[in-house]
Amino acid sequence: MVKKRGAPSLGELVIGKVTRINPNSAFVSLEEYANTEGMVHISEISSGWVRDIRNHVKAGQSVVAKVTRIEGNFIGLSLKRVDGQQKLNKLREYNLNQKAERMLELAGKKMDKSLDEMYEEIGYKLQEQFGSLYEAFMRALTQPDALKSKIPENFIPPMREVAEKSIELKEFILRAKLFLKTYKPNGINSIKDILLKAKKSGLEIQYISAPEYHARYKTKNAKKGEREFEEKLNKIISGAKDMEASFKMI
């Protein structure tokens, strides 16, 4: 079960399980916060008139709710103030963080530490610094240096090792228009040589119509990939001697 430190904040979306139902309210145990319960008044169950609360919620049902009131230990929740997209986003976030918790446990095993120890030593800190455990593991995979000032450095290698095996990065495709024009008698051969070198550097080149070509570059890190793509294109331009050469990012 995904853990968070402390208590939920006002306006936060939470996931919980209905534990008991009264005629005018339902009580929900919050999954992410240990020993924490919230209450949904019948007026916050649905936007329409609710004659019987049991027609809308059942004991044991999982729900996504919004925190609408906090007074001491009392937490007021609303189901009707959560729209369909918010619910989907919260469930997706929760599922990703469940996956991240399993990664945290695996990283802990590599260091002979329990899941509880990992939470206490780095887990809660990572949540607070990066917004979620899953985002922290994404950083461990794509930008490990971003973790150095947040947690002890000896935790980073096992986190990255686990992330490499557990996270399949989305592939981004970057595009640019490439312009190559020459008036030399054997200019077409020079252009062919340049395009061949471009392909060897990892670019996909497609002929559009003289003097225009379409260049594509696939990467799993959008920001780093864009920089690499521009560097490769600039290298092509600088190597295009005695011809007009330029590119435009799409």
C-alpha positions as CSV (number, residue, x, y, z in Angstrom):
1,M,0.0,0.0,0.0
2,V,1.4,3.4,-1.0
3,K,2.3,5.5,2.1
4,K,2.3,9.2,2.6
5,R,3.6,11.0,5.7
6,G,1.2,13.1,7.8
7,A,-2.3,13.8,6.8
8,P,-4.1,14.9,3.6
9,S,-4.4,18.6,2.8
10,L,-7.5,20.7,1.9
11,G,-8.5,20.2,-1.7
12,E,-6.4,17.0,-2.1
13,L,-7.8,14.1,-4.1
14,V,-7.5,10.9,-2.0
15,I,-8.2,7.2,-2.6
16,G,-10.1,5.3,0.1
17,K,-12.3,2.3,0.9
18,V,-15.8,2.7,2.4
19,T,-15.7,1.0,5.8
20,R,-19.2,1.7,7.1
21,I,-22.4,3.5,6.1
22,N,-24.9,5.4,8.2
23,P,-28.2,6.8,7.0
24,N,-26.7,10.2,6.4
25,S,-23.0,9.5,5.9
26,A,-20.3,7.1,4.7
27,F,-16.9,6.6,6.4
28,V,-13.8,6.1,4.2
29,S,-10.5,4.7,5.3
30,L,-7.8,6.6,3.3
31,E,-5.4,4.2,1.5
32,E,-2.4,6.4,1.4
33,Y,-2.5,7.7,5.0
34,A,-2.1,5.2,7.8
35,N,-4.9,5.0,10.4
36,T,-6.8,8.0,8.8
37,E,-10.5,8.1,8.1
38,G,-12.7,10.6,6.4
39,M,-16.4,11.1,6.3
40,V,-18.7,11.8,3.3
41,H,-22.0,13.5,4.2
42,I,-25.0,12.4,2.2
43,S,-25.1,15.9,0.7
44,E,-21.6,15.2,-0.8
45,I,-22.4,11.8,-2.3
46,S,-23.9,12.9,-5.6
47,S,-25.0,16.1,-7.4
48,G,-28.6,14.8,-7.6
49,W,-31.0,14.1,-4.7
50,V,-29.9,11.1,-2.7
51,R,-32.9,9.2,-1.2
52,D,-30.9,6.2,0.0
53,I,-27.2,6.5,0.5
54,R,-26.8,2.8,0.1
55,N,-27.9,3.1,-3.6
56,H,-24.7,5.1,-4.3
57,V,-22.0,3.6,-2.1
58,K,-21.3,0.1,-0.7
59,A,-19.1,-1.1,2.2
60,G,-15.8,-2.2,0.8
61,Q,-16.1,0.0,-2.3
62,S,-13.0,1.9,-3.4
63,V,-13.6,5.6,-4.1
64,V,-11.8,8.8,-5.2
65,A,-12.8,11.7,-3.0
66,K,-11.9,15.4,-2.5
67,V,-10.9,16.7,0.9
68,T,-13.3,19.6,1.6
69,R,-12.9,20.1,5.3
70,I,-10.3,19.6,8.0
71,E,-11.1,20.3,11.7
72,G,-8.7,18.7,14.2
73,N,-8.9,14.9,13.5
74,F,-12.1,15.3,11.4
75,I,-11.7,15.1,7.6
76,G,-14.7,15.9,5.4
77,L,-14.8,14.3,2.0
78,S,-16.8,14.8,-1.2
79,L,-17.5,12.3,-4.0
80,K,-19.6,14.7,-6.1
81,R,-16.9,17.2,-6.4
82,V,-14.6,14.8,-8.3
83,D,-15.3,14.6,-12.1
84,G,-14.5,11.7,-14.3
85,Q,-11.2,13.0,-15.6
86,Q,-9.9,13.8,-12.1
87,K,-10.9,10.3,-11.0
88,L,-9.0,8.7,-13.9
89,N,-5.9,10.9,-13.2
90,K,-5.9,10.0,-9.5
91,L,-6.2,6.3,-10.1
92,R,-3.4,6.4,-12.7
93,E,-1.2,8.3,-10.3
94,Y,-2.0,5.8,-7.5
95,N,-1.2,2.8,-9.7
96,L,2.1,4.4,-10.8
97,N,3.0,5.0,-7.2
98,Q,2.1,1.4,-6.3
99,K,4.6,0.4,-8.9
100,A,7.2,2.8,-7.5
101,E,6.6,1.4,-4.0
102,R,7.5,-2.0,-5.4
103,M,10.7,-0.5,-6.9
104,L,11.5,1.1,-3.6
105,E,11.2,-2.3,-1.9
106,L,13.5,-3.9,-4.6
107,A,16.0,-1.2,-4.1
108,G,15.9,-1.7,-0.4
109,K,16.6,-5.5,-0.8
110,K,19.8,-4.6,-2.6
111,M,20.8,-2.6,0.4
112,D,19.5,-5.1,3.0
113,K,16.8,-2.6,4.1
114,S,13.1,-3.2,4.7
115,L,10.4,-1.2,2.9
116,D,9.6,0.7,6.1
117,E,13.3,1.6,6.5
118,M,13.4,2.8,2.9
119,Y,10.4,5.0,3.4
120,E,11.9,6.5,6.6
121,E,15.4,7.1,5.0
122,I,14.5,8.3,1.5
123,G,10.9,7.5,0.5
124,Y,9.1,10.3,2.2
125,K,11.8,12.8,1.3
126,L,11.5,11.8,-2.4
127,Q,7.7,12.3,-2.3
128,E,8.1,15.7,-0.8
129,Q,10.9,16.8,-3.2
130,F,9.5,15.4,-6.5
131,G,5.7,15.2,-5.8
132,S,5.6,11.4,-6.0
133,L,7.7,8.2,-5.7
134,Y,7.2,7.4,-9.3
135,E,8.5,10.8,-10.5
136,A,11.6,10.2,-8.2
137,F,12.3,6.9,-9.9
138,M,11.9,8.5,-13.3
139,R,14.5,11.1,-12.3
140,A,16.8,8.2,-11.1
141,L,16.5,6.8,-14.6
142,T,16.8,9.9,-16.7
143,Q,18.5,12.5,-14.4
144,P,20.2,10.8,-11.5
145,D,22.2,13.9,-10.7
146,A,18.9,15.6,-9.6
147,L,18.7,13.2,-6.7
148,K,22.2,13.9,-5.3
149,S,21.2,16.9,-3.1
150,K,18.0,15.2,-2.0
151,I,19.1,11.8,-0.6
152,P,22.4,10.1,0.3
153,E,24.3,9.2,-2.9
154,N,24.6,5.5,-2.1
155,F,20.8,5.1,-2.6
156,I,21.0,6.3,-6.2
157,P,22.7,3.4,-8.0
158,P,20.2,0.7,-6.7
159,M,17.3,3.0,-7.5
160,R,18.6,3.5,-11.0
161,E,19.2,-0.2,-11.5
162,V,15.7,-1.1,-10.4
163,A,14.2,1.8,-12.6
164,E,16.0,0.5,-15.7
165,K,14.4,-2.9,-15.3
166,S,10.9,-1.6,-14.3
167,I,10.2,1.5,-16.4
168,E,9.8,1.5,-20.1
169,L,10.4,5.0,-21.3
170,K,8.1,6.6,-23.9
171,E,9.8,7.2,-27.2
172,F,9.7,10.8,-28.6
173,I,10.1,11.6,-32.3
174,L,11.7,15.0,-33.1
175,R,11.4,16.4,-36.6
176,A,13.0,19.1,-38.7
177,K,13.0,20.4,-42.3
178,L,16.5,20.2,-43.8
179,F,17.4,22.4,-46.8
180,L,20.3,21.5,-49.0
181,K,21.0,23.3,-52.3
182,T,24.0,23.4,-54.6
183,Y,24.8,24.7,-58.1
184,K,27.9,22.6,-58.6
185,P,27.9,20.1,-61.5
186,N,28.5,17.1,-59.2
187,G,26.5,18.7,-56.3
188,I,24.0,15.8,-56.1
189,N,26.9,13.5,-55.1
190,S,27.9,15.9,-52.4
191,I,24.3,16.0,-51.0
192,K,24.2,12.2,-51.1
193,D,27.4,12.0,-49.0
194,I,26.0,14.5,-46.5
195,L,22.7,12.6,-46.1
196,L,24.6,9.3,-45.8
197,K,26.6,10.7,-42.9
198,A,23.3,12.0,-41.4
199,K,21.8,8.5,-41.4
200,K,24.9,7.1,-39.9
201,S,24.6,9.6,-37.0
202,G,21.2,8.2,-36.1
203,L,18.9,10.5,-38.2
204,E,16.1,9.3,-40.4
205,I,16.1,11.3,-43.7
206,Q,13.2,11.5,-46.2
207,Y,13.3,13.3,-49.5
208,I,10.4,15.8,-49.9
209,S,11.2,17.8,-53.0
210,A,14.4,19.7,-53.9
211,P,15.9,21.3,-51.9
212,E,13.9,20.1,-49.0
213,Y,14.4,16.9,-46.8
214,H,12.6,15.7,-43.7
215,A,14.8,14.7,-40.8
216,R,13.6,12.6,-37.8
217,Y,15.3,11.6,-34.5
218,K,14.0,9.2,-32.0
219,T,14.8,9.6,-28.3
220,K,13.5,8.6,-24.9
221,N,14.6,11.8,-23.2
222,A,12.8,14.8,-24.9
223,K,15.0,17.6,-23.5
224,K,18.3,15.8,-24.0
225,G,17.2,14.4,-27.3
226,E,16.3,17.9,-28.7
227,R,19.8,19.1,-27.8
228,E,21.4,16.1,-29.5
229,F,19.1,16.5,-32.6
230,E,20.2,20.1,-33.0
231,E,23.8,19.2,-32.6
232,K,23.6,16.6,-35.3
233,L,21.8,19.0,-37.6
234,N,24.3,21.8,-37.0
235,K,27.1,19.3,-37.8
236,I,25.4,18.5,-41.1
237,I,25.2,22.3,-41.9
238,S,28.8,22.9,-41.0
239,G,29.9,20.0,-43.2
240,A,27.9,21.2,-46.2
241,K,30.7,23.1,-47.9
242,D,30.0,25.2,-51.1
243,M,26.3,24.9,-50.8
244,E,23.3,26.5,-49.2
245,A,22.3,24.6,-46.1
246,S,19.9,25.2,-43.2
247,F,17.3,23.5,-41.1
248,K,14.1,24.4,-39.3
249,M,12.7,22.5,-36.3
250,I,9.2,21.3,-36.6
